[in-house]
Amino acid sequence: MTENNSDLTLILEFGYTGHRSEYISHLMRFINNNPTLHGRYVFFLNKKIATLLGQVAESSSYSVEYSNLTETHTNFISRSFYEWKLVAKKITETHKNISEIIFMSVDEHLLLLTTRRFKKFNLSVKGILFQPYVHYKNSIDKKGLLRNYISQKYATALNSRIKSFFILNDKSAVSEMNKNIKQCFSYLPDPIENKSLNNDTSRHNTIIEKFSLHAEKKSLLVFGMIDERKNITNIIDALRLLPNEVKESVHLLIIGRLDKVVKDRYQDYIRKHRYEVSITLNNQFVTSDEIEVLFTHCSIILMPYINFYSSSGILGHAIRHQKNVIASNQGLVGRMVAEKKLGITVNPLDPEEIKDAICQLLYNPEKYQYRGAEYLQEHSPENFSGTILTGS
């Protein structure tokens, strides 16, 4: 990219897992499709995300630079300060006309925003806030509530250059935060890609075989990073409680990277019960084509998460494919499932409730049909990108 002489915006994303490459791809495509935005953006990214972005990162409409994050850190504060050293060097040495920064995840950088090392650059700040304190108000995690409230309150109070913190999918949270913290929070629709990714029949069938997505069984899908919050043991216990004829007709798909904290425990539990319950575990990265086929052919999306109160892109995939969801009765995802009648909410710690919800959705699918077209339109990648980049 040939930079113009006007001020530039730096878009910062040092993560690479989950939704991160999707978000960056959406922004890049939006810039490509809007010539007035060409030459105005610099992406500073983790080197590991490069292969996930593919050709879209090779456009001349913006600059893309990568960093190898070589240091390991015991907490998010030290990691944030280390990452800022890399950014500050980039601004000082090669991009002196950067006037704005967009944090694709600002939560871990809130303390940084209050420091001299950051404020000396006089940057206008935008960022996506994934854990607004209001999401913790009804949780048992009172430390999380207090920690997030204090960090969000003081970051916005001590940095007058914060322009907008975006909150995904929660207009009521935006209203409350603007009232109780500061008038700088904005609603952001979590984007849903609403187009078919691959029509290759051979590839489609290969994916069906890989994940055992055969028509003789109803597939129940747990998708994404498989960590403590995914509640795998209670889900398996719920399937064990199913009537035998139902148990024999379902297949549990656990698809995504296993977090090392739970890896051994989850694998042991799956091995222990895999002859009682049909289970496929796929502990590896999943491609876009595979995601498409998985959500097309599964019957129910299982999201009875524990201690999870924020937005989830997995819900968007479910809505796009008109799939019912079983969600926790606490947190934003559960509220959306209940309000939009997308499925059933349960106590995630009660296998009996999860079992009953599975039976309800399998026995009475017509009772839980919904139309997601309006939601998909609001949550288009164009709306997401336009909100972040131009405020439109």
N, C-alpha and C positions, 0 to 999 in steps of 0.2 A: 504494500500500500504506500502511495505517496501522500504523506501527511500534509494537510493544509496548514495555514498559519494561524488559524483560529484555535480556541481552546479545545482540548480533547477530554474525553471521558474514559477513565480506566475501569474496565469490568474485571473484577477479581474473583477467581474461583480456584482454590487450591485443593478442593476435594475432587473425587473422580468416580465415586460409587453411586448407585441408586439413580435418582432423577437428575443428577448434576449435568451429565452430558446432554440429556434431553433439553434442559433449560437453556444451556449455552447454544445448542443447535437452533432452538426457536429464535433466540435473539439474533443469531447470525443470519438466518433466512429472512427475518423481518428487515434487517439492515440492507441486505441484498435487494430486497423488493421495494425499497424506498430510497431512491437516488439522493434525496436531500440529506440523508444520514450518512452517505458515503464519506469516508475519510475522517470521521469524527470520533471513532472508537478504537481503543486498544484493549485487547483481551490478554490478561496475564493469567496463565493456567498451569495446573499441574501437568507435567510431561506425560503422566499415565493416562490422561484423558484424550490424548491426540488420536489414538487408533479408534476410539469410540466416536469421534467427530467425523472422521473420514474427509471427503472432498470439500465439505462445506467450510472447513477451516482454511482452505487454500484460496479463498476469494481475495480479490484486490480491494474490496470495499472497506476493509478494516485491517488492522495489524493484529497478528496473533503471536504471542511470545510465550515460551514455556520455561518452567523451572523444575529442576530435580530437587525435591525436598529430601535432603540427606539426613537431617537430624531427627532423632526421636525425642518425644517430650512426655513427661508424666502428667501434665495437665494442660488444659486448653489455653490458659493465660500465657504460659511460657511459649507455647506453640504460636500463639497470635503475635507475640512480640518478635519471635524469630522470623515469621513470615513477613512482618512489616519491614524488617531490615532489608529483605530482598526487594520489596516494593519500593521502599525509600531510595534504594540505590538505583533502581530503574528510573524513577522520576528524576533524580538528581543528575544522572549521567546521560540519559538518552531521550527522555520525554518531559522536558522542562515546562512545556505548555499544557500539561494536564491540570485541569481546574476542578474536575469532579471525579468521584470514585463511587462505583456501585459494588457493594458487597453482596454476592449471591447468597451468602449466609452471614448475617451480621451478628448473631447472638454471641459467638465466641470472641468478638472484637469490641464489645461494648466498653470494657475498661480501657483498651487502647485509644478509643475515640476521645477520652478525657485527658490524655497525656500531651505534654509539650512536643514529644517526638512525632506525634501525629499532627497536632494542630499547627505546627510551624509551617506546614505546607498550605494552609488556608484552603483546604479542599471542601467543596460542597459534597454532602454525603447522602447517598441513598443505600438502602439495603433491605433484604428480605429477613424478617424476624420470624423464626420458626416456633419460638416458645414464648409468646406473650404471656405475661404473668396471669392474666385473667383465665387462661385455660387450666390453671392449677387451683382455682378457688374452691372447687368442690372435690378435690382429690385428697388423699391421705398424705400426700407429699407436701407438708407445710413448709419444710426447708426449701423446697423448690419454689414454692409460692413466694416466700420472703426473698430468696436469692434473686429471682427474676425481677421482682418488683423493684428492689433496690438498684440492681444493675441498669434496668431500663429507665428508672426515674433519674438517676444521676448522670447517665450518659447523655440524655436529652437536655438535662439542665445545664451541664457543664460544657456542651459543645453547641454553640449557636448556629453552626453551619450545617446541622442535620436538616436536610430538606424533606425526606420522607422515609419512613420505615413501613414496609409493606407487610400486611398480614394476610395469609392465604385463607380464602373461603369463609371468612367470619366477619360479617358486617357489624354484628353486635359488639364484637371485641374491639373493632376499630372505633366505634362510637364511645365505648367506655374508656378506652385508652386515651382518646383525644380529650375526654372530660377530666380524667383523673391523673394523667401524666403530663401531656403536652399536645398541642394541636399539630402533630406531625405524622400521624399514622394514616395509612391509606389501604383500601381494600384491593386485593390482588387475586384474580381468578386462577386457581391451579390449572395449568394447561392440559388439555387432552387432545392428542393427535387423532384426528377423525378421518383417516384415510387408510385404505388397505396398503400394506407394505410389500407384499410379495404374492404374486398369483401363480408361482411355479408349483404345479401339482406334485411333482416328484419331491421337491423340497418340503412341501406341506406334509406328505405322507411319511417322509423320513422323520419329521418332528413328532408326528403322531406315534410312531413306533418308539422313538427315543423316550417319550414320557408316558408310554402305556395309555394313551388317550383313546382307548377302544370303546365302541358304542355299547358293549354289553355291560359296562359299569358306569355309574354316575361319578364323575370326578369332582372331588372337593379340594379346592386349591388354597394353599397357604403360599404366598409369594413375597419375594423381596429379601432383604437381609434377615437371616434367621437368627434372631437374638432372643434374649430373655423375654422381651415384650411380645413376641409372637405366640407365647403360651402353648407351646407344642405338647407338653405333657397333659394338660387339661383337655386339649383337643383329642388326643389319642384316647384318654380315659372316657371322653364323651362317646367316641365311636365304639368303644368296648361295651357301652351300655345300650347300644341300639338293639332292637329286636333282630333275631338271627337272619330273617329274610331281608331286612334292610341292610344289615351289616355285610351280607354277602353281595349286595348290589352296589356298594360304594367303594371308591378307591381314593385314598388320601394322597394328594400330591404336595410335597414340601419342596419348593423350588427356589433356590437362591443360596448365596454363600452363607455358611455356618460361622457365626461369631465364635471366636476361639474360647470365650468364656463359657459357652454352653455346649460346645461341640461334642465333647466326650459324653456328657450327661444325656444330650438328646440322642446321640447315636446309640448309646446303650439302651435307652428306653425304646427306641424304634426296633432294635434287634430283639428286645425282650418280648415285644407284642406283635411282631410282623406276621406271625402265623395265625394270630387271632384277628388282625385287622390288615387289610390290603393297603400297603404303603409304598410309595416311591419317593426316595430322597435323592435330590440332585444338587450336590454341593459344588456348584460352579457358576461362572458368569453365564447369563442368559441373553441371547441376541434379540434384536427387535423382531425378527421373523418368528422366533420361538415364543416370544411374549404374545404375539398376534394369535398364533395357533393355540396356545395354552388357554387364553381367555375366550377364544371362540368355542372351544370344545368342553370346557369345564361346566359344571352345573351350578355350583355354589362357591362364592368366595368367602373364605373364613378369615375374619378380622376381629376376633374377640381378644383384642390386645390388652396387656396388663401395663398400667402406668404409662399410657400413651394418650396425650391430650390434644395433639396438634393435627394438622391436615396430613393427608396421605394421597400420593398420586395413584396408589393402587385402587382407591375408590373410583377415580376417574376412569381407569381401564375397565372396571366392572360396569360402570354406567354406560360407557361407550358400547359395550357388548351386551347390554341389557341383561346382566347377571344379577341375581339376588345376593345380598351380603348378610352375613351374621357378624355383628359388631358388638363391641363392649358398650354397655349402657352408660358409660362415662366418657367424656371427652368430645371433641368436635366431630369426629367421624361418626360416633354413635348418634349424636344430635342430628347430623345430616341424614343418616339412614332412617331415623324415626320421622323427621319432618318431611322428607321427600318420598317416604314409603318405599324405600329401596330394599327392604328385607326385615330382619328382626334383630333387636338389641337384647343382650343377655348380661347376666353377671358373669364376667370372664373366669371367675374362680369356681364356678359351679358347673361341673361336667353334665349334671342332669339338665340344666337349662340349655346348654349347648346342644345336647342330644335332642331335646324336645324341639328346638329351633330347626335342626336339620330335618327332623321328621315332618314338621310343618311345611317346610319349603319343598320337600320331595313329594309329599302326599297332595298338597294343595297349591301347585305352582300358579294356577290361574288367579288365585287370591292375591298374589304379590306381583302381578304384572304392573309395569310402569312405563312411562314415556320419557326418554332422556334427551329428546331433540333440543328443547329449550336450554337445558343445562349445558349441552355440548356447544351450542352456539355462544353462550356467555363465556365458556371456558376454552375458547379457541386459542391456539398458540399466538394468533395475531393480537387478540385482546390482552393476553398476558404480556407479550413483548411491548406492545404499544404503551401499556400502563407504566412499565418500568422505564422505557427509553424516552417517551415523549409526554407521558402523563395523559394520553388520550384514552 
